[in-house]
């Protein structure tokens, strides 16, 4: 949204029409109403879209006396907005005497199209006509191009500055982490408006300096709805939800964004009842209100109430549909996620976006639903997202999980030829390395890793998770240890719990359980359930009851209701002949009312999915199936295979 002011000089006085000011004040904008400019007649345009950063926009109206110049200015502005900047430039070059509005429009057009150098060449021309708007546009352009030193230099060269100029530079420092420079400039400002205060308060809050942000908020001579809403969001995000609610109740006026911020705060702090109560009390709701509440419920594991709200929505957009699909995927209900996606396609409203495709392909991966995944791939191929590295990575993962490693590799090879952005391409590399890890192809994953480096890509934290996991599944212990050591020494990559779990899994699979325990004990952070789970799995494979007991104890402290932990510990005792201990663990599990979900497998034949659960005889051809299984067992025994019955669950034994 754009706010604009016409400043007219009458005699020796400069006036701003009051009607314009009233119109702007009724909207929560980040804009200054005292823009004193030295030229007789022109328009100032200042963007108020989302960010507090000052953005100079092309004029909407032109009050130039010369009608021909005014018409050319209008055409240049229109062409620039449409991205046809070279046509705008040709028209500019044909003009005999372009005025300051013309110069500002063309320079702003080049900035908007990311052509900052061309904008600067025009700006530096001897015949260039510039005012404070032109200078500020150039400073803002450098900031948006992440050239903060050039912006700073130009700012200090400005012959005249208004409050928008100061705010632009302060916001530039804030965006680039220059807290001290931003605060220094803020203190030096000859005059401040609410935008100035909001910018520094938001900057301090983003940097975690909450107390200083609150003190500055309390010092503000005037506050708008954005000031209050920003402070509420900051306090909520940092766990000070009751303090945020006090501010919310004190707000002189609220808009729908304020209500949404407070609801988000309650959701972030797991206070769903209060969030829902506030949602019900909202005087008006927009789409983000519904999406905010649904997201909060899903993040707190309340999928049932989220679905109820979703069904009650008067209008749904792509965010609504994607949120529900993602929620079902996260809760392991991938079939329902696919049904939601199917419903989305059958409506004539929202179209899937990148996030939708990534989530629904994740559902196909979880179900090993190759047919569904291929159908979604066909849909993707008809959209602009077919070259999105995130979607390509999701497709690679889907084909890999469905056993189609060759297709996954072809997706990677085809995708790489169409990608240009180095940061995004790393996603595809990580995807194919993870695919090889999933199939236990450790050497191939290492070859890909080396090829990735030769191509100029720097591995990130996700890369190392896939690489170490690949080494673990392929039994390449020394290689895995080498890459973990390389990760730690790098220093630029944050070592996460996933990396620790991969290393413990690497040692556990290889039987180096003592090394794994020593590593866990040296960790500076508290080990997660994943770390202890990896150690327990290793103990189960190598029948180490002593370390297994320790791992199970620690794991139950983190996840006391995990039936799988009891089962693994019982199996470890049984495999070492400690039947009493095994029985005691099973009894404790039953006393707690815990029951391990039986394993399930399925196969798709002629567009029909056949699911099988251990001991289940509900299938229409169960007699034939069990007859074949008995024949297989008989043949296995003849070649020397003896089943290990100590790992059978109680449920199967009861059958």
N, C-alpha and C positions, 0 to 999 in steps of 0.2 A: 504494500500500500504506500502511496506517495503523498506527502504533505507538501504544499507549495504556498509561497507567500509572494504577493506583489508589493514591492516597496516603491512608493511614489514620492518623488521630491516635489514639494510645493513651497516655492520661495526658498527660504533658508532652512525649512524644517523637513524632516523625513517622517512620513506617517506610514503605519501599517494598518490596513483596513481592519476594523474591529470584528466585522462579520467573519473574516477568515480565521481570526484567532479563536472566536467562539466555536467555530466548526471543528477546529483541531482539538481544542481542550476537551470536547465531549468524547474523544477517542483516547485510549491509553497509549500515547505515543512517546517516543524518545526524541524530542525535538525542541529546539530553542525558539522562543517567540520574540527574542530581541536581537535581530540580525541587522546590525547597523552597517550599511554598505555605502561606499562613497560615489558610486556612479548614479547619474540622474534617474535612470529608468531601466529596470531589468527584472528578471524573475529568479528566485533562488529555489532550488529543488533539493529536498533532502529525504533519503529513504528511511522508512521506519519499519522495514521488514525484519522482524525477529531480533536480530543482533543489535547491540548498542553501537556498533560501528557506523560511522558516518559514511553514507554512500551518496555520491552525486549522481543524479539521474538526468536524463535528457528532458528538456522543457516540454510541457504540455501545451502551453499557450505562449504566444510571442506578441509582445507589445511594441515591436519595432515600428517606427513611423513609416519607413519605406516598405510599401506593400510587396514589391518584388523580393526584397531581402527576407521579409517575413514568410513568404511562400516557400522560398528556398530553405529557410530554417526548418519549416514544418516538414518538408520532404526529407531533409537530412536526418532529422530526429526520427522520423518513421522508418527510414531505411536502416538506421543504426539499431533501432529496437528489434528489427527483423533479422539482424545479423548480416545485412548486406552492406557492410562497412566500405568496401571498395567502390560500390556505386555511389555511396554517400560522399566519399572522398573525391570522386570525379566531378560530382556536382559542386562541391566546395571549391575545387580548383578552377571551375568555370566562372565563379562569381567574381565580379569586379571589385566590390568593396564589402567583404564579409564583416559583420559586426562581432561583438564579444560573445553574443549568444551562439553565433555560428561556430566560432572557434571552440567554445566550450562544448558544444554538441558533438563536434567531430572528435575532439580529444577524448571526451567521455565515451564515445562510441568505440574507439580503438581500445580503451581500457576495458570496456565491457566484453570485448571480443578476445581479451587476453593479449593484445598486441601493445604491450607497455612501451617497448622501444620506439615503435612508430608514433605513439602518442607523445613520447618525450621529444622526438625530433620536431614535431609540429609545435610543441610547447616552447621549444628553444629558438624558433625562428625569429629573426629580427623584427619582422612585421606582425608578429603574433599579438593579438589583443587579448589581454588577460585581466581577470578580476579575482576577488577572493574565492569565488566559486571554482574558477578554473584551477587555481593553485591547490585548493582543498581536494578537488577531484584527482589531481596528479598525485598528491600525498596518499590519498586513499587507494589509488591504483597500485602504488608501490607496496603498500601494506598487504593488499589482497594477493600480490605476487610474491609475498614473503621476502621482500627486499626492504627490511626495516631500516638499514643504515642509509639507503638512498632516500627513504621517506623522511628520516630524521634530518638529513642534510637539507632537503628541500623545505622542510617545515621551518628551519631556522633562517632560511633565505627569504621567507615570505615577507613582502613589504608591509602587508596588513593582514591581521588575523582576526577572525571572529570566533565566537564560542564553538561553532561547529568545527572549525579548524583545530582548535585545542582538543576537543572531544575525539576527533579522528585520530590524532597522534597518540593521545592517552590510550585509546582502545587498541591502537597498533602495538603499543608496548605491552598492554594486558594480554593480547592474543599470543604474543611471543615470549611470555614469561618474564618480561622486564618490570617486575613489581616496583623496584626502587625508582626507576626512571619514570614510571607512570605516576607514582606518588609525588615525586619531585615536581613534575609538570602540573599536577593537580594543585599543589600548594602555590605554584607560581601564577596560576590563572588570574587574570584581572577581574573576570566575572565568571560565575558558574551557573549552570542551570541544572535541572533535575537529571538530565542525561549524564552530566559530569559525575554527579554523586552515584547514580546507578552503575556507571561503568566501573568505578573503583570499588564499590561495595561488592559487585559481582566478581571482580577480579580477585579480591581478597578471599571471598568465599570459595571460588574454584581452587585456590591454592591451599585451602584448609586452614586459613587464618580466620577462624570463625569469630573469635572474641573481638578482633579489630574491626571486622566487617560489621558486627553488631553495634560497636561503639560509634562507628561512622554513620550507620543507619539512624541511631538515636540523635546524632548531631545534625541531621539533614534539616535545613530550614523549611523545605517543602518536600512532600512525598507524593508520588502518583501511584496508581494501582500497580504499576510494574515494580516500583520500589518495594511495596508490601509483599507482592507475590514472590519476588526473587528471594526475599529474606525468609519467607515461610518455607520455600523449597529448600533453601540451604539448611535451615534448622532441622527440617524433617529428615533430610538425607543424612544428617549427622546424629540421628537418634534423639534429638531434642524435640520430640513430637508435641509434648504438652506445652512447651514454650511457643512452638509454632502455632498451636491452636489459640493461645492467648492473643497472639498477634492477629490471627485471622478474625477473632471476635472483635478486635479493636479497629479493624479496617473501616474507614469512613464510607468507602464504596467498594463493591466487589464486582468483578466480571466473571464470566464463565471460566476463564483461565485460572482465576484465584481459587474457585471451588475445585477445579481439577487438580491443582497443586496440592491442596489440603487432602483430597481423597488419595492422591498418589502417596503422600506422606504417611497416612495411616496404613496403606497397603504395604509400603516399604518396611514399616515397623510391625507388621503382622497383626494389626488391629483391624481386622476385617469388619467386625460388627459396627465399629464407629465409622469406617469408610462407607459402608452400605447405608448407615443412618444418614450421613451427610449427603450421599447420593440421592436418597429419597427426598431430602429437604431442598434440593436445588431448585431455585425459581425457574430456571431454564437449563436445558441440556443440549449440548451439541454432540456431534459424532465422537470427538475426542473424549467427552465425558463417559460415554458408554464404553469406548475402547479402553480408557484408563481403568474403569472399574473391573472390566472383564480380565484385563492383564493382571491387575492386583490379585484377583481371585485365583487365577492360574498359577501365578508365582508363589502363592501360598498353598498350592495343592488342592484347592477347592474347585475341582473341575465341574462338579455337579451344578453348583450355583452359577458358575461361569456360563455353562451351557443354557441354563434357564434364562439368564439375562440376555444372552446372545439371541435366543429364540424370540425374546420380547422386543428386540431392537426394531424401531420403525424403519430405519434405513441402515444398510450395511455397506461399508466400503472395503477395499482390498485389505486394509489393516485388520478389520474385524474378522474377516474370513481367515487370514493368515495367522492371527493370534490363536484362534480356536484350533486350527490344524496343528500348529506348533505345540499347543497345550496337550493335545491327544498324543502326539508323537513322544513328548517328554514323559508322559505317564505310561508309555508302553502300549497304548491303545491305537496302534497304527492302522488297523482296519477301519476304525471309526474316523481317523484322519482322512483316509482315502474317500470315505463316504461324504465327508464334509466338502472335500475338494470336488467331488462329482456334483454335489448340489450347487456349488459355486459356479461351475461351468454351465449348469442348466439354467441359471438365472441370466437375465440380459443386462445385469448391472456391472459389478466389479470384474475386472480382468486380472488374472494372476500376474504378480510381479516377481522380481528376483527372489525375494524372501519366501514367497509362496512356493515357487518351484524347488528351492533348496529344502524346505520343510517336507513337502510331499514326496520328494525323491528320497529323503531320509526314512519316510514311512515305508517306501518300497524296499529300501535296504534292509530294514528291520524284519520285514516279512519274506525277504528273498523273493519278492514278487517281480520276476523278470518281465512277465507279460504287461503288468501295469506300468512298470518302469519304462518299457519300450513305447507304450502309448503316450506317456507323459513326454518322453523324448521327442516324439513326433509333434506334439503341441509346442514344445520349446523351439523346435526348428522353424516354426512359422512366426516367431516373435523376435524382438530386438535382443532378447536375453540369450540367444544361442551362442554368442561370443563372450558372455559374462564368465569370468574365470571362476566365480563362486558357483554358478550353475554347472559349468564344465566339471569342476571338482566334485560336485554332488553326483553328477552322472558317472564319473569315474568310480566313485565310491559305491554307487548303486550296482553297476555292472560287476565290480569286484566282489561285492557281498553276494551277488547272484551266481557266482562261479564263472563269470565271463571275463577272465583276466585279459584275454587277447583283445576283446572289444574295449575294455577299459584303457589298455595301452594305445589302441587306435584313437580313442577319444582324446587322450593326452597329446599324441603326435599331431592330430588334426587341429586341436585347440591351440597348441603352441605356435602354429604357423600364422594364426590370425590375431595373436595378442601382441600389444606394443608396450603396455605399461609394466615396467619391471616389478613394481610393488605387487601388482595384482597377479602377475605370472607365477609368483612364488606359491600362491594358493594351489595352482595346478601341479607344480612339482611336489608339494606336500601331499596332494591327493594321490598321485601315482605311487609315491614312496610308501604311503600307508596301505595302498592296495597290495603291493608286493609283501609288505609286512603281514597283512591279513592271511595271505596264502603261504606264509613261511618261506618266502624266497628272499633270504637275507642277502645273498651275494648280489642278486640283481638290484636290490635296494641300495646297496653300497655303490654299485656301478653308477646308478642313477644319481646318487648323492654327489659323487665325484664329477659326473657330467654337468650337474647343476652348477657346481662351483666354477667349472671351466667356462660356463656360459655367462658368468658374471653375476650370478645370484648369491646373495649372502643368506645362509640358513637362519631360520628363526627358531623360537621355542617349539613350535609345532613340528618343524622338520626333525628335530632331535627326538621328539616323542616317537615319531614313526620309525626313525632309523634305529634307535635302541630297541624298540619293540621287534623290529625285523631281525635284529641280531639275536634277540632272546628266543624267538620262535624257531630260528634256524640253528640254534646251539652255538652261535659264534660269540662265545663269552669274551675272549680277549679283545675282539673288535668292538664289542659293545662297551666294555670298560674303557677302551681308548677313546671312544666318542663321548662318553659321559665326562671323562677327564677333560677333554677338549672343550666341552660345553661350559664346565665350571671355570676353566681358565680364561674363557672368552671375555667374561666380565660385562659385555654389552647386552647379554641375554639373561632374562630373569629365570632362574632355575625354579621350577614349580613342583608341586606334589606329584604330578603326572610323571615327571622325570625320575623322582625318587622311587615311585612305584615300579616303573619300567626297570630300573637298576636292580631292585629287590627281586623282581620277577626273573630277570636275567640270571642272577646268582641262584635263586631258588630252583629253577628248572635244571640248572647244571649240578645241583646237589651241594653247592657251596653256601650252605645255610649259616654257618658260623660267620662267614664274611658278611652276609646279609644282615645278621643281628648286630655285628660291630658297626656296620654302616648306619643302621637305624639309631643306635645309641649315640652316635656322633652328630646326629642332626640337631641343628639349633632350634628348629621349630617342632611343634608337637606332631608326631606322625599321624597321618590321616587313616581312615578305614581302608582306603585302597592299598596303602603301604602294608598294613598288617594282613590284609586279605591276600596279597601277593606272597607274603612269607608263609602264611598258613597253607596256601595251595602248594607251595614247594615242599612243605613238611609232609603233606598228604602223598605227594608223588614219591618221596624218598623215605616215608615211614619213620619220621623223626618225631617221637612222642614228646620229648623234653621241650624242644623249641616250639613244637606245635601247640603245647599247652600254654606257653607264654604268649604266642601269637593270638590264640583263641581268647585268652583272658583280656588282652589289650583290645582286641576287636569288639568283644562284647561290652567293654566300657564305652565304646563309641556307638555301637549299634546293638543294644541289649535285646532287641526283638528279632534279630536275624537268625532264622532257623537254619540257614545254610552253614553258619559257623558251627553250630552244635553237630550237624551231620558230618562235617569234615573232621572235627575233633574225634567224634565217635569212630569214624572210619580209620583214623590214624591209630587209635588205641587197638582196634580190632586187627589191623594189619600187623601189629607187633605182638599179638597174642594176649593183650591186656583186656580180657573180656569183661571183667567186673567194671573197670573204668568206662569201657564202651557202653555198657548197660546203664551205668549211673548217669552218663551224659544224656542218653536217650530218654531216661526217666525224667530227668530235670527238664528236658525239652517238652515232654508231654505235660508235666505239671504246670508249665507256663502257658500251655495251650497253643504252642507253636507247631506249625505243620509246614513242612517243605513242599512247595509246589512241585508236582511231578513233572518230569521232562516231557516235552511235546515236540513232535516233528511232523512235517507235512510235505506233500508232494502234489504238484499240479499236473493233472492228466486230462487232456481234451477240455480245457477251460473249466475244469472242476477241481477244487482244492480238497484233498483227502488228508485229514489230520489224525495223528496217532498219539495216544497217551499210554504210558506204561500200564500194562494189565487191562487196558480198555478192550471191550468186545462189542462195542455198539456199532461198529462198521457193518454194512450190509454183507460184506464178503469176509467177515472176520474168520470164519472156519477155514476158508481157503488160505488166508494170510497166515494164520497160526500153523497150518499144515506145512506151508513153505518154510516158516521159521524153524520148525522142528527138523525138517530135512537139512537145513543149513547148519543147525547145531550138530547134527549127526555127522555131517561131512567135516566140520571143524574139529570134532573130537578125533576123527580118524587120522587127521594130519598132526595130531598132538596138542591141540589147544585145550586148556583146562580153564573154565570160568572161575573168576575170583569172587565168590559169593559174599565175602565180608563187606563189600561195598553196596550190597543191595539195601534199599530203604525198607523201613518197617511196613510202609504201605504195600510194597510189592510182596513182601514176605507174607502179609496177611491174606493176600489174594491167593 
